[in-house]
Amino acid sequence: MALDPFTTQIIRNFLFSTTEEMIQTTVLTAYSPTFSEGFDFSCALFDRDGRMVIQSRGIGVHLGSLVQAMRAVVAKFPTPEPGDVFITNNPYLATHQSDVMVCRPMFLDGAHLGFAVNIGHWTDIGGMSPGGCAGTSTHVVQDGLIIPLSRLYRGGELVEETRDFILANVRLPEDDWGDLMSQISATAVAENRLRELVGRYGIDDVLAGMAAAIDYSRDRFLARMRDVPDGVYEAEDFIEDDGLTDARYPIRVKVTKNASHFRVDFAGTAAAAPTPINAALSSARAAVYTAIIALVDPLTPVNAGIFDLIELDAPEGSIVNALWPRPVYGCTFEMAKRVPETILKAFGKTLPAQVAAGSHASGNNLAGRSKNPKTGEDVVWYNYYEGGQGATAHAPGNDAVYFWGETSHNQPIEVWEHKYQVLVERYGLRDGSGGAGRHRGGMGTVHEYRLLEDHHLSGLGDRHRIAPWGLAGGEDGAPNRWSLRRNGETRELGDVFGLKSPSKFYNIPLLKGDVLIIETGGGGGYGRSA
Amino acid sequence: MKRVGIDIGGTFTDIVVFDEETGAVTRSKTPSVPSAPEQGFMTALSLAEVALDQVRTLVHGTTIVTNLILERKGAKVALITTKGFRDILEIMRATRPLPYDLAWRKPQPLIPRSLCFEVDERLMASGEVATPIDRAAVEDVVRKVLAEGVEGIAVSLLHSYRNDSHERLVADVIRSLAPDMPLSVSSVVCREIREYERTNTTVANVYAMPRVRRYVAALRDRVGSAGLVNYLSSEGGLQPGQEASDRPVSLCVSGPAGGVLGGAFVGQLTGRKNLITVDMGGTSFDVAVIRDGRFELKNTFEIEWGLPVKTPTIDIKTIGAGGGSIVWVDEGGALQVGPQSAGAEPGPACYGRGGTACTVTDANLVLGLIKEDGLMPLHRDRAEAALRSIADRFGLSVQDAAAGIYRVVNASMASAIRQMTVEKGIDPREFALVPFGGAGGQHAAVLAADVGISEILVPTMASVFSAYGMVSAPIKISRSRTVMAALDDLRWTDLNDIFADLASDIASVESGRSAETRRFEYSLDMKYAKQAHEINVLIEPDWSPSQVVDAFEARHFALYGTRLGHKTAVVTARLTAVAALPPLEPQSGHARPDRKPKPVRTTDMPGVGSSVAVFDRTELWPGMHVDGPCLVEEYDTSFFVPSGATGRVDPYRNLIVRIDGSQGAPHGA
C-alpha cells in the first residue's frame, strides 16, 4: 500500500527524532568521557531485513559498517524474540574491537518492527594495550577481546554468562558496564517510540513508512548524482608505514560513475600489513560510503537507499579487505579517513571545485596507562585529536575540527585533568600548519601534556611522513607530529625511543615530568596564493 | 498601584498594565524600533497612559542580548586566559553539526584571536596552584589589552571554578588600571567546570555588556528612577537594572520567558498546576512545561550552534516552525516546512507584499483557519497561487496540499511537545495546553489530540501574552558554584558553607525594593560518580545525605528509566532567592451564562464543513459556551474548536476547550 507523501514525511521525521533521542539517552547516562563528552558512538534504526532506515548524527565509519554487521544479525538470528538484545564487536563484521554494537529487535505485541542499534567505543576492551591503540600488534586477538555475535538478553532476561565473560576480559568492568547500559537504554527508548508510532499509524503504515524512507533517500541521491559527471576517476595514496618497517602501502582507487551507480575498485592496493593499519571489508565499505556521500550530497538522510547505489571491489586479503588474523584496529581512524580522501583526490583532478584539499586525516589515536597516586587505581585513557580541514574552492578549511564523517567533540581539558594524571600546558591552534593558497588550509592543534605520573603510551596514527595535499595549486598542510620534551630538550617520539615509526608503537615508558606534545596536521590549501 | 510589563520583540512592542486594586488589565501594541529600543519602550509607556508614580514595578523583556550576539554587533572586547589556552574560542569543541559536509564553516567566535591574551599562571584540577600568578606580569598584560582600545574584558582562567584567587587578582588589576572598564570574570558569571562553555559564557556576557549598560542607563534616565525598571531573566525572574548590566547573559531568553510565566500565572489563577505552553509566532514554535506549578530549568542555552552560554534558563524547546515558515519540496520529493521563514517582510504570499513562497499561513488561510479581513487584509488568491506550486508537485488539489502542509507542520510541533514531555518521563495527558502567539490557536486543538491532551486553555491576552506574564514575575536571583565531590567525601558543613557564600553573594545584589521576604530554593547538580553529565535535583537545606541520594535516584529513574545504585557525586550547588510580589487578581468579566453567543458569520472550512460558525472573542463572556466545530476570532489571531469539542468561557475570560483524541482535524485528505 502506498502511503501519502505527508504521512511518509511525518514518519521519517519521527524516526530521525527517535535516533536523536537515542543519542541523548546515551550521552546523559554513559560513564566514560569517550561517550559522554566525546560522542564516540552512533545510533541507527533498521528494518526487519536489516536494511538501514535512518541514522543519527555520529560517526560515518560506525554507521556504514553496520551494513555488514546487520546482515550477520539477520542471518544468525532469523527469528528474534521480544526482549532479545544482541551484542558483538567482531572486527570483521563491523569496525574494530573497541566499538561494541548493541542491537535490539523491536516488537509490539509480538510483531517484529525492525532493529535499534547503538555502536560505541568502549574505553577498554582488553587486549595487550590499555585503552587500545597498540600500533604494533600483529594478531587481531592482541587488540582486544572479540565478542562473537551473541545474545546479551533473551526475552528480556540478561544472559549473565555473556555479560560475565565480557566483563572478565576488560580492565574497566564498571565503566564498560555503565557505557553498555547507556547503549541498551538507548535501544529500549527507540523500541518504546516505535511502539507509539505504531499506536498512531498502525503497523502497516509504519513499515511502509520505513520502506518509503529508503526510497526517498535513493531518489534524492540519484537526483543529486547528476551534478557529478559520469566517468572514471583514479588516484593513489598511501599508508606511510606499518610500524615495523618503512614499507609504504599504496591504496589505489578507480571510481566509475554512471547515472545510477558508483563503483569503487581497489585493484592494485597493497596486501594487508602485519600490523593494525588494515581495514576489514565492512569498515572499508563504510569509508567508501563516507566519501561518496560527501561528494554527492551530505544532506540526504543516509540509509540503505544510498548504500545500494555504491558498489565496491576490494581484493581479498588486501589492506582494505583484511582477513583473520590480520589486526584492523586502525580502521576507524586511519582507513576511515585515508580511503575517503583518496576517492576525493580522484575527483579533485577534474572537479576540484566539488571536493576539498587533503586534511590531517588521522585520528592521532593515543592511549595511556598510569596510576592514581592517591587511590593506587589504574588510570586508563584514550583520546583522539582534532586537526585542520582542507580548503575548498569556496572557503578556507576549518581550523581544529574532527573531520571525515564524524561529529565527535573533544573532551574538556578541565574534565580530562580531573581524571588522568596530566596537566595540559598548551592547547591551541598550530600556527603555520594550514597549507597556503588562495584559500588557506585549516590549522591543526597542539596539545602539550605534562605528565604528573609515569605513563605507558601506545599510539596508532599516520600522515606523519606524507603531508596533507593541497588542491588546484594550493600548498600542502603540515603533517601530524608527536614529540617529547624531556629535560628541556624536545625530540620526536620516534627518535627518543628509537622507534621504527613516528606514529605506530606500543607501550613506551614516559616519565613523570615529561611533556608529551601532540601536534595535529593542517589542511591543504586550495588554489595558488595571489 | 500598577504593574507594567513591556515586551520588545522583533516586530512589535507590547505593553500590559495591571491595576492591583481594581484588577483591570489594559494592553497596547506599537511597532518596535530595532535601532533605538529605548524609544519603542517610551512610546509604549505613553500609549498606555501610565503615570510612573503609580507604578510599583515595571518588568521588561528584551531580545537585545540575543540580537547583539546573532548579528555580531557587540562591543570590541578582549579575553585574558591561562597561558597556553588563548585559542579556546577558536577550537570550540572541535565538532561539526553534520558528519559528511565538506562545505560547512565554523561559526565566528565573539572575540578575534588577536584580542585573546594569556597570563602565566596555572591551577590544578584540585585547585592547588601549579604556577603562581605574578601581579606585575598581569599588569603588563592588562596594559597591552588596554592599548588595543577595547570596550570590555573577559577573564577566564583554567580551573577557576575550583579556586577563584587568580581571577580575582586579574580583576583587581583591571579595576585599578581601568576602573570603569566593563568586566566579566568566569568564576563570577559561571562558576562551573568545562573551560570552553564557561569561557564562552563569560565572553558573551562582556560582549553585550557595554550596550546593555547604556540601555539600562537610558531607561533609568527616561523614567527618572533607578529601581523602577526591572528586567526579566532567562530563568523567569525579575532582576534589577544593576544585575542586568552585570550579567547581560542572563537576558538571553528574556522575551520567551514571559510567555511561560504567563502560562504559570493563568494556571495559578485557574487552579491548574500542570500546563504546557506553546508559542507559535512567525518564525518559531516554542514549547515549555509547567509541572506542579514550576517550570523546568536548564543550565545551558545555545544562542547559535556552537555558542553555548551556561546560565539558568527556562527549558524552552524551539523549532523553526511558524506561520511564516516556508514550505518547499526537496530533491527527494519530500515536503519540508521551514526552517527558512518569510518573516514579516515580505511575509507569506497572502500578505500581498511581494512574497511568493508558500508558507504555513497561506495553507491555514486556504483551510479557512484565519480570516481574510483581520489585523491585516489577506489575499486568498495569492495564497492559492503559492500553494499551487506545491500541489502540482504531488498531483494534488490546492486544498489537499494545504491539508498536507497542515499535517506535516502539526506533526513537527507535536514531536516537539513529546520531546518535552514523554521523552522526559512526563505524561502529557495530565496537562492543559496553553496556546498563544499569532498562529498558536490555529493548531492547538490538533496538537492536543495528537499528544493526548484533553484540555486547552486559550488565555485572554493571548496576543500580548509575554508582556502579560512579565507582570506576574517574582524577583529572582541565582548563583551557583562547582563542588565536584563524591557524596561520600562531601562534608555536609562544607556544603552549608557554600550555600551560605552563595546567599551572601545574592544579598549583595541591590534589589531596588526592600519589603519582600525572600525564599531560597536549593538544588544540586548530581550524577552517578562515573557519569559525565549531571541532573539538577531540588533539595531542602536540612536533608540528610540519604534523602539527597533518594531524590537523585528518583529523578534519574524518571528521566532515563534506570536506578543504578552506584555511588553519586555532587557537581554544582545552586541557590536561587525568590521574592514574590503581592498576588494579582485580575478583574472577572461580567458573567452571562444565560446568553447564547451569536456567531458573527459563518465560513467554509474544507474537511470540516461549509458553514462553520465564527465567534468574536470580545463578545464571549464568562459562563458562555461555544460548540465545535467553530472558530473564535480576535482582531489579531483566531482559535479553532474542532467538532465534538466544547469551549467554555471562565471568569477571567479564558476560553477552556475540552476535547478528546477522536476529534477530527480540518483536513480533507
Chai-1 contact restraints between the chains, C-beta under 6 A:
chainA,res_idxA,chainB,res_idxB,connection_type,confidence,min_distance_angstrom,max_distance_angstrom,comment,restraint_id
A,P5,B,F394,contact,1.0,0.0,6.0,A-B,restraint_1
A,F6,B,G404,contact,1.0,0.0,6.0,A-B,restraint_2
A,F6,B,R407,contact,1.0,0.0,6.0,A-B,restraint_3
A,F6,B,V408,contact,1.0,0.0,6.0,A-B,restraint_4
A,Q9,B,A334,contact,1.0,0.0,6.0,A-B,restraint_5
A,Q9,B,L335,contact,1.0,0.0,6.0,A-B,restraint_6
A,Q9,B,V408,contact,1.0,0.0,6.0,A-B,restraint_7
A,I10,B,A411,contact,1.0,0.0,6.0,A-B,restraint_8
A,S17,B,S415,contact,1.0,0.0,6.0,A-B,restraint_9
A,E21,B,E423,contact,1.0,0.0,6.0,A-B,restraint_10
A,L28,B,H533,contact,1.0,0.0,6.0,A-B,restraint_11
A,T29,B,Y560,contact,1.0,0.0,6.0,A-B,restraint_12
A,Y31,B,K530,contact,1.0,0.0,6.0,A-B,restraint_13
A,Y31,B,Q531,contact,1.0,0.0,6.0,A-B,restraint_14
A,P33,B,A532,contact,1.0,0.0,6.0,A-B,restraint_15
A,S36,B,A532,contact,1.0,0.0,6.0,A-B,restraint_16
A,S36,B,H533,contact,1.0,0.0,6.0,A-B,restraint_17
A,E37,B,A532,contact,1.0,0.0,6.0,A-B,restraint_18
A,G60,B,P99,contact,1.0,0.0,6.0,A-B,restraint_19
A,G178,B,K530,contact,1.0,0.0,6.0,A-B,restraint_20
A,Y216,B,G332,contact,1.0,0.0,6.0,A-B,restraint_21
A,Y216,B,A334,contact,1.0,0.0,6.0,A-B,restraint_22
A,D219,B,G332,contact,1.0,0.0,6.0,A-B,restraint_23
A,R220,B,E331,contact,1.0,0.0,6.0,A-B,restraint_24
A,R220,B,G332,contact,1.0,0.0,6.0,A-B,restraint_25
A,A223,B,E331,contact,1.0,0.0,6.0,A-B,restraint_26
A,R224,B,E331,contact,1.0,0.0,6.0,A-B,restraint_27
A,I293,B,Y100,contact,1.0,0.0,6.0,A-B,restraint_28
A,A294,B,Y100,contact,1.0,0.0,6.0,A-B,restraint_29
A,A294,B,L102,contact,1.0,0.0,6.0,A-B,restraint_30
A,P298,B,L98,contact,1.0,0.0,6.0,A-B,restraint_31
A,P298,B,Y100,contact,1.0,0.0,6.0,A-B,restraint_32
A,P298,B,D101,contact,1.0,0.0,6.0,A-B,restraint_33
A,A356,B,L102,contact,1.0,0.0,6.0,A-B,restraint_34
A,E386,B,A94,contact,1.0,0.0,6.0,A-B,restraint_35
A,A395,B,R105,contact,1.0,0.0,6.0,A-B,restraint_36
A,N398,B,K106,contact,1.0,0.0,6.0,A-B,restraint_37
A,D399,B,E90,contact,1.0,0.0,6.0,A-B,restraint_38
A,A400,B,I91,contact,1.0,0.0,6.0,A-B,restraint_39
A,A400,B,A94,contact,1.0,0.0,6.0,A-B,restraint_40
A,V401,B,A94,contact,1.0,0.0,6.0,A-B,restraint_41
A,V401,B,R96,contact,1.0,0.0,6.0,A-B,restraint_42
A,Y402,B,A94,contact,1.0,0.0,6.0,A-B,restraint_43
A,G405,B,P99,contact,1.0,0.0,6.0,A-B,restraint_44
A,G405,B,Y100,contact,1.0,0.0,6.0,A-B,restraint_45
A,E406,B,P99,contact,1.0,0.0,6.0,A-B,restraint_46
A,T407,B,T95,contact,1.0,0.0,6.0,A-B,restraint_47
A,T407,B,R96,contact,1.0,0.0,6.0,A-B,restraint_48
A,T407,B,P99,contact,1.0,0.0,6.0,A-B,restraint_49
A,H409,B,R93,contact,1.0,0.0,6.0,A-B,restraint_50
A,H409,B,T95,contact,1.0,0.0,6.0,A-B,restraint_51
A,N410,B,R93,contact,1.0,0.0,6.0,A-B,restraint_52
A,N410,B,A94,contact,1.0,0.0,6.0,A-B,restraint_53
A,P412,B,R194,contact,1.0,0.0,6.0,A-B,restraint_54
A,P412,B,E195,contact,1.0,0.0,6.0,A-B,restraint_55
A,I413,B,E195,contact,1.0,0.0,6.0,A-B,restraint_56
A,E414,B,I193,contact,1.0,0.0,6.0,A-B,restraint_57
A,E414,B,E195,contact,1.0,0.0,6.0,A-B,restraint_58
A,E417,B,A125,contact,1.0,0.0,6.0,A-B,restraint_59
A,H418,B,A125,contact,1.0,0.0,6.0,A-B,restraint_60
A,E425,B,G84,contact,1.0,0.0,6.0,A-B,restraint_61
A,R426,B,G84,contact,1.0,0.0,6.0,A-B,restraint_62
A,Y427,B,F85,contact,1.0,0.0,6.0,A-B,restraint_63
A,G428,B,D87,contact,1.0,0.0,6.0,A-B,restraint_64
A,L429,B,D87,contact,1.0,0.0,6.0,A-B,restraint_65
A,L429,B,E90,contact,1.0,0.0,6.0,A-B,restraint_66
